[in-house]
């Protein structure tokens, strides 16, 4: 009941402010009427000041400086969620269309739906072929150097073997010559000994023959023959 009465009084006061109704509503002698009378006085005072105050143009002033506006951090930016959503949508588009970002020496290249895969495979095959050719060339050079080293080592070995054989042959020939000279000397010694023996036999034979001749000569001399000494 009291709430409805307050509502009626509010409506009556509002109507009084708008239409300038009579003051009969505030003539009642009660606490509530006294309260509304005070409000009516305040309203009349404000209306009087509004009437007597001349109109003044609004000055040109910084309206943004009226209220303090704390600077927000970058992560509190209102456009951050929208930007995040845009990036998410962009990432989903890249995934759906299979967009690939290829980094090359000339720069970046975008390909869709794996179109770069064939080119990449071809480039990979070319790179593998180049590597194989380079490896084959290196192996050929290594084999050529190895064959040259083997040839040089073989020549050195042959020279060493020839030197050894020549040295050994010289040593053997030297030993053979020593043996031959020794054999010749021994043969000469044997021949000399044989000659001496033959000479001695000849001397003995001649001595025997001489003795025999002398004996025969003595027997052939006459009895009266004298030998002169």
mmCIF file of the C-alpha atoms, coordinates in Angstrom:
data_MODEL
# 
_entry.id   MODEL 
# 
loop_
_atom_site.group_PDB 
_atom_site.id 
_atom_site.type_symbol 
_atom_site.label_atom_id 
_atom_site.label_alt_id 
_atom_site.label_comp_id 
_atom_site.label_asym_id 
_atom_site.label_entity_id 
_atom_site.label_seq_id 
_atom_site.pdbx_PDB_ins_code 
_atom_site.Cartn_x 
_atom_site.Cartn_y 
_atom_site.Cartn_z 
_atom_site.occupancy 
_atom_site.B_iso_or_equiv 
_atom_site.pdbx_formal_charge 
_atom_site.auth_seq_id 
_atom_site.auth_comp_id 
_atom_site.auth_asym_id 
_atom_site.auth_atom_id 
_atom_site.pdbx_PDB_model_num 
ATOM 1   C CA . UNK A 1 1   ? 0.000   0.000    0.000   1.00 0.00 ? 1   UNK A CA 1 
ATOM 2   C CA . UNK A 1 2   ? 2.818   2.398    0.987   1.00 0.00 ? 2   UNK A CA 1 
ATOM 3   C CA . UNK A 1 3   ? 4.752   1.474    -2.136  1.00 0.00 ? 3   UNK A CA 1 
ATOM 4   C CA . UNK A 1 4   ? 1.821   2.338    -4.392  1.00 0.00 ? 4   UNK A CA 1 
ATOM 5   C CA . UNK A 1 5   ? 1.405   5.666    -2.607  1.00 0.00 ? 5   UNK A CA 1 
ATOM 6   C CA . UNK A 1 6   ? 5.081   6.555    -3.166  1.00 0.00 ? 6   UNK A CA 1 
ATOM 7   C CA . UNK A 1 7   ? 4.703   5.705    -6.821  1.00 0.00 ? 7   UNK A CA 1 
ATOM 8   C CA . UNK A 1 8   ? 1.695   7.993    -7.141  1.00 0.00 ? 8   UNK A CA 1 
ATOM 9   C CA . UNK A 1 9   ? 3.594   10.798   -5.452  1.00 0.00 ? 9   UNK A CA 1 
ATOM 10  C CA . UNK A 1 10  ? 6.553   10.338   -7.813  1.00 0.00 ? 10  UNK A CA 1 
ATOM 11  C CA . UNK A 1 11  ? 4.243   10.515   -10.802 1.00 0.00 ? 11  UNK A CA 1 
ATOM 12  C CA . UNK A 1 12  ? 2.533   13.619   -9.422  1.00 0.00 ? 12  UNK A CA 1 
ATOM 13  C CA . UNK A 1 13  ? 5.901   15.325   -8.792  1.00 0.00 ? 13  UNK A CA 1 
ATOM 14  C CA . UNK A 1 14  ? 7.125   14.448   -12.273 1.00 0.00 ? 14  UNK A CA 1 
ATOM 15  C CA . UNK A 1 15  ? 3.895   15.837   -13.757 1.00 0.00 ? 15  UNK A CA 1 
ATOM 16  C CA . UNK A 1 16  ? 4.384   19.003   -11.729 1.00 0.00 ? 16  UNK A CA 1 
ATOM 17  C CA . UNK A 1 17  ? 7.903   19.453   -13.053 1.00 0.00 ? 17  UNK A CA 1 
ATOM 18  C CA . UNK A 1 18  ? 6.851   18.938   -16.656 1.00 0.00 ? 18  UNK A CA 1 
ATOM 19  C CA . UNK A 1 19  ? 3.502   20.715   -16.784 1.00 0.00 ? 19  UNK A CA 1 
ATOM 20  C CA . UNK A 1 20  ? 3.777   23.181   -13.947 1.00 0.00 ? 20  UNK A CA 1 
ATOM 21  C CA . UNK A 1 21  ? 0.707   21.806   -12.161 1.00 0.00 ? 21  UNK A CA 1 
ATOM 22  C CA . UNK A 1 22  ? -0.858  23.497   -9.122  1.00 0.00 ? 22  UNK A CA 1 
ATOM 23  C CA . UNK A 1 23  ? 0.706   23.302   -5.717  1.00 0.00 ? 23  UNK A CA 1 
ATOM 24  C CA . UNK A 1 24  ? -2.311  21.599   -4.165  1.00 0.00 ? 24  UNK A CA 1 
ATOM 25  C CA . UNK A 1 25  ? -0.362  18.418   -3.979  1.00 0.00 ? 25  UNK A CA 1 
ATOM 26  C CA . UNK A 1 26  ? 2.163   20.023   -1.608  1.00 0.00 ? 26  UNK A CA 1 
ATOM 27  C CA . UNK A 1 27  ? -0.472  21.778   0.554   1.00 0.00 ? 27  UNK A CA 1 
ATOM 28  C CA . UNK A 1 28  ? -1.047  18.759   2.745   1.00 0.00 ? 28  UNK A CA 1 
ATOM 29  C CA . UNK A 1 29  ? 0.289   19.019   6.245   1.00 0.00 ? 29  UNK A CA 1 
ATOM 30  C CA . UNK A 1 30  ? 2.276   15.906   6.708   1.00 0.00 ? 30  UNK A CA 1 
ATOM 31  C CA . UNK A 1 31  ? 5.901   14.806   6.786   1.00 0.00 ? 31  UNK A CA 1 
ATOM 32  C CA . UNK A 1 32  ? 5.683   13.438   3.286   1.00 0.00 ? 32  UNK A CA 1 
ATOM 33  C CA . UNK A 1 33  ? 4.154   16.663   2.011   1.00 0.00 ? 33  UNK A CA 1 
ATOM 34  C CA . UNK A 1 34  ? 6.938   18.636   3.696   1.00 0.00 ? 34  UNK A CA 1 
ATOM 35  C CA . UNK A 1 35  ? 9.526   16.473   1.938   1.00 0.00 ? 35  UNK A CA 1 
ATOM 36  C CA . UNK A 1 36  ? 7.919   17.061   -1.433  1.00 0.00 ? 36  UNK A CA 1 
ATOM 37  C CA . UNK A 1 37  ? 7.655   20.764   -0.706  1.00 0.00 ? 37  UNK A CA 1 
ATOM 38  C CA . UNK A 1 38  ? 11.430  20.926   -0.128  1.00 0.00 ? 38  UNK A CA 1 
ATOM 39  C CA . UNK A 1 39  ? 11.977  19.174   -3.391  1.00 0.00 ? 39  UNK A CA 1 
ATOM 40  C CA . UNK A 1 40  ? 9.656   21.603   -5.133  1.00 0.00 ? 40  UNK A CA 1 
ATOM 41  C CA . UNK A 1 41  ? 11.582  24.566   -3.701  1.00 0.00 ? 41  UNK A CA 1 
ATOM 42  C CA . UNK A 1 42  ? 14.861  23.155   -4.961  1.00 0.00 ? 42  UNK A CA 1 
ATOM 43  C CA . UNK A 1 43  ? 13.341  22.593   -8.384  1.00 0.00 ? 43  UNK A CA 1 
ATOM 44  C CA . UNK A 1 44  ? 11.984  26.171   -8.488  1.00 0.00 ? 44  UNK A CA 1 
ATOM 45  C CA . UNK A 1 45  ? 15.388  27.551   -7.448  1.00 0.00 ? 45  UNK A CA 1 
ATOM 46  C CA . UNK A 1 46  ? 17.136  25.641   -10.207 1.00 0.00 ? 46  UNK A CA 1 
ATOM 47  C CA . UNK A 1 47  ? 14.529  26.810   -12.732 1.00 0.00 ? 47  UNK A CA 1 
ATOM 48  C CA . UNK A 1 48  ? 14.951  30.431   -11.606 1.00 0.00 ? 48  UNK A CA 1 
ATOM 49  C CA . UNK A 1 49  ? 18.756  30.262   -11.990 1.00 0.00 ? 49  UNK A CA 1 
ATOM 50  C CA . UNK A 1 50  ? 18.302  28.699   -15.387 1.00 0.00 ? 50  UNK A CA 1 
ATOM 51  C CA . UNK A 1 51  ? 16.052  31.555   -16.444 1.00 0.00 ? 51  UNK A CA 1 
ATOM 52  C CA . UNK A 1 52  ? 18.301  34.364   -15.216 1.00 0.00 ? 52  UNK A CA 1 
ATOM 53  C CA . UNK A 1 53  ? 21.568  32.843   -16.452 1.00 0.00 ? 53  UNK A CA 1 
ATOM 54  C CA . UNK A 1 54  ? 22.394  34.041   -19.995 1.00 0.00 ? 54  UNK A CA 1 
ATOM 55  C CA . UNK A 1 55  ? 23.312  31.564   -22.688 1.00 0.00 ? 55  UNK A CA 1 
ATOM 56  C CA . UNK A 1 56  ? 27.055  31.212   -23.258 1.00 0.00 ? 56  UNK A CA 1 
ATOM 57  C CA . UNK A 1 57  ? 28.731  29.441   -26.150 1.00 0.00 ? 57  UNK A CA 1 
ATOM 58  C CA . UNK A 1 58  ? 30.472  26.251   -25.239 1.00 0.00 ? 58  UNK A CA 1 
ATOM 59  C CA . UNK A 1 59  ? 34.247  26.838   -25.168 1.00 0.00 ? 59  UNK A CA 1 
ATOM 60  C CA . UNK A 1 60  ? 36.597  24.778   -27.283 1.00 0.00 ? 60  UNK A CA 1 
ATOM 61  C CA . UNK A 1 61  ? 38.198  22.485   -24.748 1.00 0.00 ? 61  UNK A CA 1 
ATOM 62  C CA . UNK A 1 62  ? 39.735  19.033   -24.746 1.00 0.00 ? 62  UNK A CA 1 
ATOM 63  C CA . UNK A 1 63  ? 36.871  16.758   -23.914 1.00 0.00 ? 63  UNK A CA 1 
ATOM 64  C CA . UNK A 1 64  ? 39.157  13.716   -23.702 1.00 0.00 ? 64  UNK A CA 1 
ATOM 65  C CA . UNK A 1 65  ? 41.064  15.334   -20.831 1.00 0.00 ? 65  UNK A CA 1 
ATOM 66  C CA . UNK A 1 66  ? 37.885  15.539   -18.748 1.00 0.00 ? 66  UNK A CA 1 
ATOM 67  C CA . UNK A 1 67  ? 38.260  11.993   -17.527 1.00 0.00 ? 67  UNK A CA 1 
ATOM 68  C CA . UNK A 1 68  ? 41.434  10.163   -16.689 1.00 0.00 ? 68  UNK A CA 1 
ATOM 69  C CA . UNK A 1 69  ? 42.141  7.355    -19.122 1.00 0.00 ? 69  UNK A CA 1 
ATOM 70  C CA . UNK A 1 70  ? 44.734  4.875    -17.947 1.00 0.00 ? 70  UNK A CA 1 
ATOM 71  C CA . UNK A 1 71  ? 46.965  3.525    -20.729 1.00 0.00 ? 71  UNK A CA 1 
ATOM 72  C CA . UNK A 1 72  ? 46.243  -0.108   -21.284 1.00 0.00 ? 72  UNK A CA 1 
ATOM 73  C CA . UNK A 1 73  ? 48.846  -2.747   -21.992 1.00 0.00 ? 73  UNK A CA 1 
ATOM 74  C CA . UNK A 1 74  ? 49.218  -4.096   -25.512 1.00 0.00 ? 74  UNK A CA 1 
ATOM 75  C CA . UNK A 1 75  ? 47.692  -7.404   -24.504 1.00 0.00 ? 75  UNK A CA 1 
ATOM 76  C CA . UNK A 1 76  ? 44.567  -5.547   -23.309 1.00 0.00 ? 76  UNK A CA 1 
ATOM 77  C CA . UNK A 1 77  ? 43.999  -4.102   -26.759 1.00 0.00 ? 77  UNK A CA 1 
ATOM 78  C CA . UNK A 1 78  ? 40.388  -4.585   -27.811 1.00 0.00 ? 78  UNK A CA 1 
ATOM 79  C CA . UNK A 1 79  ? 41.384  -5.581   -31.331 1.00 0.00 ? 79  UNK A CA 1 
ATOM 80  C CA . UNK A 1 80  ? 43.588  -8.423   -30.107 1.00 0.00 ? 80  UNK A CA 1 
ATOM 81  C CA . UNK A 1 81  ? 40.795  -11.062  -30.084 1.00 0.00 ? 81  UNK A CA 1 
ATOM 82  C CA . UNK A 1 82  ? 39.770  -10.058  -33.594 1.00 0.00 ? 82  UNK A CA 1 
ATOM 83  C CA . UNK A 1 83  ? 43.352  -10.258  -34.783 1.00 0.00 ? 83  UNK A CA 1 
ATOM 84  C CA . UNK A 1 84  ? 43.738  -13.651  -33.095 1.00 0.00 ? 84  UNK A CA 1 
ATOM 85  C CA . UNK A 1 85  ? 40.601  -14.879  -34.813 1.00 0.00 ? 85  UNK A CA 1 
ATOM 86  C CA . UNK A 1 86  ? 41.897  -13.592  -38.158 1.00 0.00 ? 86  UNK A CA 1 
ATOM 87  C CA . UNK A 1 87  ? 45.193  -15.415  -37.725 1.00 0.00 ? 87  UNK A CA 1 
ATOM 88  C CA . UNK A 1 88  ? 43.376  -18.607  -36.713 1.00 0.00 ? 88  UNK A CA 1 
ATOM 89  C CA . UNK A 1 89  ? 41.196  -18.353  -39.808 1.00 0.00 ? 89  UNK A CA 1 
ATOM 90  C CA . UNK A 1 90  ? 44.277  -17.754  -41.929 1.00 0.00 ? 90  UNK A CA 1 
ATOM 91  C CA . UNK A 1 91  ? 45.994  -20.814  -40.432 1.00 0.00 ? 91  UNK A CA 1 
ATOM 92  C CA . UNK A 1 92  ? 42.912  -22.963  -41.085 1.00 0.00 ? 92  UNK A CA 1 
ATOM 93  C CA . UNK A 1 93  ? 42.894  -21.735  -44.689 1.00 0.00 ? 93  UNK A CA 1 
ATOM 94  C CA . UNK A 1 94  ? 46.546  -22.702  -45.086 1.00 0.00 ? 94  UNK A CA 1 
ATOM 95  C CA . UNK A 1 95  ? 45.826  -26.170  -43.711 1.00 0.00 ? 95  UNK A CA 1 
ATOM 96  C CA . UNK A 1 96  ? 42.699  -26.737  -45.811 1.00 0.00 ? 96  UNK A CA 1 
ATOM 97  C CA . UNK A 1 97  ? 44.326  -25.647  -49.064 1.00 0.00 ? 97  UNK A CA 1 
ATOM 98  C CA . UNK A 1 98  ? 47.633  -27.366  -48.196 1.00 0.00 ? 98  UNK A CA 1 
ATOM 99  C CA . UNK A 1 99  ? 49.628  -24.214  -48.639 1.00 0.00 ? 99  UNK A CA 1 
ATOM 100 C CA . UNK A 1 100 ? 53.374  -24.730  -48.462 1.00 0.00 ? 100 UNK A CA 1 
ATOM 101 C CA . UNK A 1 101 ? 55.962  -22.038  -47.859 1.00 0.00 ? 101 UNK A CA 1 
ATOM 102 C CA . UNK A 1 102 ? 59.206  -22.866  -49.648 1.00 0.00 ? 102 UNK A CA 1 
ATOM 103 C CA . UNK A 1 103 ? 62.379  -20.986  -48.772 1.00 0.00 ? 103 UNK A CA 1 
ATOM 104 C CA . UNK A 1 104 ? 64.748  -20.579  -51.698 1.00 0.00 ? 104 UNK A CA 1 
ATOM 105 C CA . UNK A 1 105 ? 67.797  -18.499  -52.451 1.00 0.00 ? 105 UNK A CA 1 
ATOM 106 C CA . UNK A 1 106 ? 65.643  -16.145  -54.528 1.00 0.00 ? 106 UNK A CA 1 
ATOM 107 C CA . UNK A 1 107 ? 63.100  -15.708  -51.716 1.00 0.00 ? 107 UNK A CA 1 
ATOM 108 C CA . UNK A 1 108 ? 59.886  -17.326  -50.469 1.00 0.00 ? 108 UNK A CA 1 
ATOM 109 C CA . UNK A 1 109 ? 57.459  -19.237  -52.666 1.00 0.00 ? 109 UNK A CA 1 
ATOM 110 C CA . UNK A 1 110 ? 53.906  -20.396  -51.895 1.00 0.00 ? 110 UNK A CA 1 
ATOM 111 C CA . UNK A 1 111 ? 52.410  -23.546  -53.407 1.00 0.00 ? 111 UNK A CA 1 
ATOM 112 C CA . UNK A 1 112 ? 48.900  -24.957  -53.037 1.00 0.00 ? 112 UNK A CA 1 
ATOM 113 C CA . UNK A 1 113 ? 47.680  -28.557  -52.735 1.00 0.00 ? 113 UNK A CA 1 
ATOM 114 C CA . UNK A 1 114 ? 51.172  -30.053  -52.917 1.00 0.00 ? 114 UNK A CA 1 
ATOM 115 C CA . UNK A 1 115 ? 51.977  -28.658  -56.371 1.00 0.00 ? 115 UNK A CA 1 
ATOM 116 C CA . UNK A 1 116 ? 55.509  -28.007  -55.227 1.00 0.00 ? 116 UNK A CA 1 
ATOM 117 C CA . UNK A 1 117 ? 56.061  -31.626  -54.221 1.00 0.00 ? 117 UNK A CA 1 
ATOM 118 C CA . UNK A 1 118 ? 56.817  -32.764  -57.781 1.00 0.00 ? 118 UNK A CA 1 
ATOM 119 C CA . UNK A 1 119 ? 59.248  -29.900  -58.321 1.00 0.00 ? 119 UNK A CA 1 
ATOM 120 C CA . UNK A 1 120 ? 60.818  -30.585  -54.982 1.00 0.00 ? 120 UNK A CA 1 
ATOM 121 C CA . UNK A 1 121 ? 61.198  -34.275  -55.857 1.00 0.00 ? 121 UNK A CA 1 
ATOM 122 C CA . UNK A 1 122 ? 62.732  -33.334  -59.208 1.00 0.00 ? 122 UNK A CA 1 
ATOM 123 C CA . UNK A 1 123 ? 65.131  -30.938  -57.537 1.00 0.00 ? 123 UNK A CA 1 
ATOM 124 C CA . UNK A 1 124 ? 65.970  -33.624  -55.021 1.00 0.00 ? 124 UNK A CA 1 
ATOM 125 C CA . UNK A 1 125 ? 66.695  -36.112  -57.819 1.00 0.00 ? 125 UNK A CA 1 
ATOM 126 C CA . UNK A 1 126 ? 68.861  -33.563  -59.600 1.00 0.00 ? 126 UNK A CA 1 
ATOM 127 C CA . UNK A 1 127 ? 70.727  -32.847  -56.397 1.00 0.00 ? 127 UNK A CA 1 
ATOM 128 C CA . UNK A 1 128 ? 71.242  -36.573  -55.816 1.00 0.00 ? 128 UNK A CA 1 
ATOM 129 C CA . UNK A 1 129 ? 72.519  -36.999  -59.390 1.00 0.00 ? 129 UNK A CA 1 
ATOM 130 C CA . UNK A 1 130 ? 74.917  -34.115  -58.918 1.00 0.00 ? 130 UNK A CA 1 
ATOM 131 C CA . UNK A 1 131 ? 76.153  -35.593  -55.671 1.00 0.00 ? 131 UNK A CA 1 
ATOM 132 C CA . UNK A 1 132 ? 76.591  -39.014  -57.312 1.00 0.00 ? 132 UNK A CA 1 
ATOM 133 C CA . UNK A 1 133 ? 78.459  -37.517  -60.252 1.00 0.00 ? 133 UNK A CA 1 
ATOM 134 C CA . UNK A 1 134 ? 80.662  -35.528  -57.927 1.00 0.00 ? 134 UNK A CA 1 
ATOM 135 C CA . UNK A 1 135 ? 81.285  -38.644  -55.845 1.00 0.00 ? 135 UNK A CA 1 
ATOM 136 C CA . UNK A 1 136 ? 82.096  -40.671  -58.982 1.00 0.00 ? 136 UNK A CA 1 
ATOM 137 C CA . UNK A 1 137 ? 84.524  -37.988  -60.164 1.00 0.00 ? 137 UNK A CA 1 
ATOM 138 C CA . UNK A 1 138 ? 86.191  -37.906  -56.774 1.00 0.00 ? 138 UNK A CA 1 
ATOM 139 C CA . UNK A 1 139 ? 86.435  -41.698  -56.762 1.00 0.00 ? 139 UNK A CA 1 
ATOM 140 C CA . UNK A 1 140 ? 87.974  -41.679  -60.234 1.00 0.00 ? 140 UNK A CA 1 
ATOM 141 C CA . UNK A 1 141 ? 90.546  -39.141  -59.135 1.00 0.00 ? 141 UNK A CA 1 
ATOM 142 C CA . UNK A 1 142 ? 91.256  -41.167  -55.998 1.00 0.00 ? 142 UNK A CA 1 
ATOM 143 C CA . UNK A 1 143 ? 91.588  -44.384  -58.021 1.00 0.00 ? 143 UNK A CA 1 
ATOM 144 C CA . UNK A 1 144 ? 93.871  -42.663  -60.540 1.00 0.00 ? 144 UNK A CA 1 
ATOM 145 C CA . UNK A 1 145 ? 96.051  -41.338  -57.729 1.00 0.00 ? 145 UNK A CA 1 
ATOM 146 C CA . UNK A 1 146 ? 96.013  -44.755  -56.091 1.00 0.00 ? 146 UNK A CA 1 
ATOM 147 C CA . UNK A 1 147 ? 97.021  -46.450  -59.356 1.00 0.00 ? 147 UNK A CA 1 
ATOM 148 C CA . UNK A 1 148 ? 99.775  -43.881  -59.857 1.00 0.00 ? 148 UNK A CA 1 
ATOM 149 C CA . UNK A 1 149 ? 101.005 -44.464  -56.306 1.00 0.00 ? 149 UNK A CA 1 
ATOM 150 C CA . UNK A 1 150 ? 100.941 -48.231  -56.864 1.00 0.00 ? 150 UNK A CA 1 
ATOM 151 C CA . UNK A 1 151 ? 102.870 -47.799  -60.131 1.00 0.00 ? 151 UNK A CA 1 
ATOM 152 C CA . UNK A 1 152 ? 105.470 -45.613  -58.449 1.00 0.00 ? 152 UNK A CA 1 
ATOM 153 C CA . UNK A 1 153 ? 105.777 -48.032  -55.537 1.00 0.00 ? 153 UNK A CA 1 
ATOM 154 C CA . UNK A 1 154 ? 106.057 -50.945  -57.964 1.00 0.00 ? 154 UNK A CA 1 
ATOM 155 C CA . UNK A 1 155 ? 108.797 -49.157  -59.880 1.00 0.00 ? 155 UNK A CA 1 
ATOM 156 C CA . UNK A 1 156 ? 110.601 -48.439  -56.638 1.00 0.00 ? 156 UNK A CA 1 
ATOM 157 C CA . UNK A 1 157 ? 110.209 -52.077  -55.625 1.00 0.00 ? 157 UNK A CA 1 
ATOM 158 C CA . UNK A 1 158 ? 111.516 -53.210  -59.020 1.00 0.00 ? 158 UNK A CA 1 
ATOM 159 C CA . UNK A 1 159 ? 114.495 -50.884  -58.712 1.00 0.00 ? 159 UNK A CA 1 
ATOM 160 C CA . UNK A 1 160 ? 115.197 -52.153  -55.231 1.00 0.00 ? 160 UNK A CA 1 
ATOM 161 C CA . UNK A 1 161 ? 114.864 -55.758  -56.411 1.00 0.00 ? 161 UNK A CA 1 
ATOM 162 C CA . UNK A 1 162 ? 117.109 -55.104  -59.423 1.00 0.00 ? 162 UNK A CA 1 
ATOM 163 C CA . UNK A 1 163 ? 119.661 -53.403  -57.192 1.00 0.00 ? 163 UNK A CA 1 
ATOM 164 C CA . UNK A 1 164 ? 119.519 -56.326  -54.801 1.00 0.00 ? 164 UNK A CA 1 
ATOM 165 C CA . UNK A 1 165 ? 119.859 -58.852  -57.605 1.00 0.00 ? 165 UNK A CA 1 
ATOM 166 C CA . UNK A 1 166 ? 122.747 -56.934  -59.158 1.00 0.00 ? 166 UNK A CA 1 
ATOM 167 C CA . UNK A 1 167 ? 124.414 -56.637  -55.794 1.00 0.00 ? 167 UNK A CA 1 
ATOM 168 C CA . UNK A 1 168 ? 123.826 -60.302  -55.098 1.00 0.00 ? 168 UNK A CA 1 
ATOM 169 C CA . UNK A 1 169 ? 125.058 -61.239  -58.577 1.00 0.00 ? 169 UNK A CA 1 
ATOM 170 C CA . UNK A 1 170 ? 128.156 -59.149  -58.102 1.00 0.00 ? 170 UNK A CA 1 
ATOM 171 C CA . UNK A 1 171 ? 128.757 -60.762  -54.753 1.00 0.00 ? 171 UNK A CA 1 
ATOM 172 C CA . UNK A 1 172 ? 128.179 -64.197  -56.238 1.00 0.00 ? 172 UNK A CA 1 
ATOM 173 C CA . UNK A 1 173 ? 130.429 -63.422  -59.195 1.00 0.00 ? 173 UNK A CA 1 
ATOM 174 C CA . UNK A 1 174 ? 133.040 -62.139  -56.826 1.00 0.00 ? 174 UNK A CA 1 
ATOM 175 C CA . UNK A 1 175 ? 132.769 -65.290  -54.787 1.00 0.00 ? 175 UNK A CA 1 
ATOM 176 C CA . UNK A 1 176 ? 132.835 -67.383  -57.983 1.00 0.00 ? 176 UNK A CA 1 
ATOM 177 C CA . UNK A 1 177 ? 135.951 -65.567  -59.206 1.00 0.00 ? 177 UNK A CA 1 
ATOM 178 C CA . UNK A 1 178 ? 137.585 -66.107  -55.854 1.00 0.00 ? 178 UNK A CA 1 
ATOM 179 C CA . UNK A 1 179 ? 136.718 -69.788  -56.034 1.00 0.00 ? 179 UNK A CA 1 
ATOM 180 C CA . UNK A 1 180 ? 137.960 -69.960  -59.644 1.00 0.00 ? 180 UNK A CA 1 
ATOM 181 C CA . UNK A 1 181 ? 141.227 -68.207  -58.824 1.00 0.00 ? 181 UNK A CA 1 
ATOM 182 C CA . UNK A 1 182 ? 141.660 -70.479  -55.848 1.00 0.00 ? 182 UNK A CA 1 
ATOM 183 C CA . UNK A 1 183 ? 140.995 -73.463  -58.080 1.00 0.00 ? 183 UNK A CA 1 
ATOM 184 C CA . UNK A 1 184 ? 143.487 -72.193  -60.675 1.00 0.00 ? 184 UNK A CA 1 
ATOM 185 C CA . UNK A 1 185 ? 146.100 -71.647  -58.003 1.00 0.00 ? 185 UNK A CA 1 
ATOM 186 C CA . UNK A 1 186 ? 145.501 -75.084  -56.578 1.00 0.00 ? 186 UNK A CA 1 
ATOM 187 C CA . UNK A 1 187 ? 145.638 -76.572  -60.082 1.00 0.00 ? 187 UNK A CA 1 
ATOM 188 C CA . UNK A 1 188 ? 148.866 -74.733  -60.768 1.00 0.00 ? 188 UNK A CA 1 
ATOM 189 C CA . UNK A 1 189 ? 150.270 -75.968  -57.503 1.00 0.00 ? 189 UNK A CA 1 
ATOM 190 C CA . UNK A 1 190 ? 149.275 -79.516  -58.424 1.00 0.00 ? 190 UNK A CA 1 
ATOM 191 C CA . UNK A 1 191 ? 150.742 -79.141  -61.922 1.00 0.00 ? 191 UNK A CA 1 
ATOM 192 C CA . UNK A 1 192 ? 153.923 -77.698  -60.486 1.00 0.00 ? 192 UNK A CA 1 
ATOM 193 C CA . UNK A 1 193 ? 154.151 -80.541  -58.048 1.00 0.00 ? 193 UNK A CA 1 
ATOM 194 C CA . UNK A 1 194 ? 153.582 -83.049  -60.854 1.00 0.00 ? 194 UNK A CA 1 
ATOM 195 C CA . UNK A 1 195 ? 156.193 -81.315  -62.982 1.00 0.00 ? 195 UNK A CA 1 
ATOM 196 C CA . UNK A 1 196 ? 158.659 -81.398  -60.109 1.00 0.00 ? 196 UNK A CA 1 
ATOM 197 C CA . UNK A 1 197 ? 157.952 -85.062  -59.576 1.00 0.00 ? 197 UNK A CA 1 
ATOM 198 C CA . UNK A 1 198 ? 158.363 -85.775  -63.292 1.00 0.00 ? 198 UNK A CA 1 
ATOM 199 C CA . UNK A 1 199 ? 161.548 -83.718  -63.350 1.00 0.00 ? 199 UNK A CA 1 
ATOM 200 C CA . UNK A 1 200 ? 162.858 -85.609  -60.397 1.00 0.00 ? 200 UNK A CA 1 
ATOM 201 C CA . UNK A 1 201 ? 161.966 -88.897  -62.092 1.00 0.00 ? 201 UNK A CA 1 
ATOM 202 C CA . UNK A 1 202 ? 163.622 -87.684  -65.280 1.00 0.00 ? 202 UNK A CA 1 
ATOM 203 C CA . UNK A 1 203 ? 166.691 -86.648  -63.353 1.00 0.00 ? 203 UNK A CA 1 
ATOM 204 C CA . UNK A 1 204 ? 166.741 -89.956  -61.616 1.00 0.00 ? 204 UNK A CA 1 
ATOM 205 C CA . UNK A 1 205 ? 166.316 -91.763  -64.936 1.00 0.00 ? 205 UNK A CA 1 
ATOM 206 C CA . UNK A 1 206 ? 169.033 -89.687  -66.535 1.00 0.00 ? 206 UNK A CA 1 
ATOM 207 C CA . UNK A 1 207 ? 171.244 -90.325  -63.553 1.00 0.00 ? 207 UNK A CA 1 
ATOM 208 C CA . UNK A 1 208 ? 170.601 -94.004  -63.857 1.00 0.00 ? 208 UNK A CA 1 
ATOM 209 C CA . UNK A 1 209 ? 171.264 -93.907  -67.597 1.00 0.00 ? 209 UNK A CA 1 
ATOM 210 C CA . UNK A 1 210 ? 174.411 -91.918  -67.021 1.00 0.00 ? 210 UNK A CA 1 
ATOM 211 C CA . UNK A 1 211 ? 175.592 -94.371  -64.464 1.00 0.00 ? 211 UNK A CA 1 
ATOM 212 C CA . UNK A 1 212 ? 174.864 -97.210  -66.827 1.00 0.00 ? 212 UNK A CA 1 
ATOM 213 C CA . UNK A 1 213 ? 176.712 -95.484  -69.661 1.00 0.00 ? 213 UNK A CA 1 
ATOM 214 C CA . UNK A 1 214 ? 179.637 -94.851  -67.419 1.00 0.00 ? 214 UNK A CA 1 
ATOM 215 C CA . UNK A 1 215 ? 179.688 -98.450  -66.376 1.00 0.00 ? 215 UNK A CA 1 
ATOM 216 C CA . UNK A 1 216 ? 179.553 -99.593  -70.001 1.00 0.00 ? 216 UNK A CA 1 
ATOM 217 C CA . UNK A 1 217 ? 182.338 -97.190  -70.931 1.00 0.00 ? 217 UNK A CA 1 
ATOM 218 C CA . UNK A 1 218 ? 184.551 -98.498  -68.247 1.00 0.00 ? 218 UNK A CA 1 
ATOM 219 C CA . UNK A 1 219 ? 184.035 -101.997 -69.411 1.00 0.00 ? 219 UNK A CA 1 
ATOM 220 C CA . UNK A 1 220 ? 184.901 -101.086 -73.094 1.00 0.00 ? 220 UNK A CA 1 
ATOM 221 C CA . UNK A 1 221 ? 188.309 -99.464  -72.335 1.00 0.00 ? 221 UNK A CA 1 
ATOM 222 C CA . UNK A 1 222 ? 191.567 -101.504 -73.104 1.00 0.00 ? 222 UNK A CA 1 
ATOM 223 C CA . UNK A 1 223 ? 193.757 -102.582 -70.310 1.00 0.00 ? 223 UNK A CA 1 
ATOM 224 C CA . UNK A 1 224 ? 196.678 -100.259 -71.230 1.00 0.00 ? 224 UNK A CA 1 
ATOM 225 C CA . UNK A 1 225 ? 194.399 -97.157  -71.790 1.00 0.00 ? 225 UNK A CA 1 
ATOM 226 C CA . UNK A 1 226 ? 194.704 -94.533  -69.213 1.00 0.00 ? 226 UNK A CA 1 
ATOM 227 C CA . UNK A 1 227 ? 192.207 -91.855  -68.638 1.00 0.00 ? 227 UNK A CA 1 
ATOM 228 C CA . UNK A 1 228 ? 193.322 -88.386  -68.317 1.00 0.00 ? 228 UNK A CA 1 
ATOM 229 C CA . UNK A 1 229 ? 191.873 -86.543  -65.590 1.00 0.00 ? 229 UNK A CA 1 
# 
